[in-house]
Amino acid sequence: QQQVKQSPQSLIVQKGGISIINCAYENTAFDYFPWYQQFPGKGPALLIAIRPDVSEKKEGRFTISFNKSAKQFSLHIMDSQPGDSATYFCAANRGFFGAGTILRVKS
Amino acid sequence: KAGVTQTPRYLIKTRGQQVTLSCSPISGHRSVSWYQQTPGQGLQFLFEYFSETQRNKGNFPGRFSGRQFSNSRSEMNVSTLELGDSALYLCASRGAAWGDEQYFGPGTRLTVT
């Protein structure tokens, strides 16, 4: 059973646009929700993380929105840049990962 | 501070052989976790070690094992390799507190032929 479901599988956004990636989880015991960014040939790198007592967290152009009642959380990348082109993973409690979203930002 | 290092970076093995992968965590980090990444299954948690003890284990067969040394360095072993074990194996380290972030190494690309 997949504990964290992520969508979409891939996403193409124009430079300057907003990229939105969504995740949903089942286990209400999860209490830590990180997002990772992975470039080809590299390991995932932590981008931003949130805990369920907070509904939104912003760091630069990256924002996590968290809806505890719906058991959903999303990553918004504002003013998307070609350098943001990568695979993004949501996760819960470090051990459960979404399937990943391949983001391509067109210049 | 140096990041997480993994050796070797690439490895080719034959079905039925065994393999040992190594991970050196960030200095001061006592927790090391291992993950398997494949196109089909994504990122899957293998196990976590803390102070030489396995703290958590994912849903993998007993052919996958690991250990951690007193200096926090960790090794992962896969015995009787199968074609399906071909994957990127990632190691991540973090500090002792629950809230500490984890940092991934570049991974070891294992190909089983």
Boltz contact constraints between the chains, C-beta under 6 A:
constraints:
  - contact:
      token1: [A, 42]
      token2: [B, 106]
      max_distance: 6.0
  - contact:
      token1: [A, 43]
      token2: [B, 90]
      max_distance: 6.0
  - contact:
      token1: [A, 43]
      token2: [B, 104]
      max_distance: 6.0
  - contact:
      token1: [A, 43]
      token2: [B, 105]
      max_distance: 6.0
  - contact:
      token1: [A, 43]
      token2: [B, 106]
      max_distance: 6.0
  - contact:
      token1: [A, 43]
      token2: [B, 107]
      max_distance: 6.0
  - contact:
      token1: [A, 44]
      token2: [B, 104]
      max_distance: 6.0
  - contact:
      token1: [A, 46]
      token2: [B, 101]
      max_distance: 6.0
  - contact:
      token1: [A, 94]
      token2: [B, 102]
      max_distance: 6.0
  - contact:
      token1: [A, 95]
      token2: [B, 45]
      max_distance: 6.0
  - contact:
      token1: [A, 97]
      token2: [B, 42]
      max_distance: 6.0
  - contact:
      token1: [A, 97]
      token2: [B, 43]
      max_distance: 6.0
  - contact:
      token1: [A, 99]
      token2: [B, 42]
      max_distance: 6.0
  - contact:
      token1: [A, 100]
      token2: [B, 42]
      max_distance: 6.0
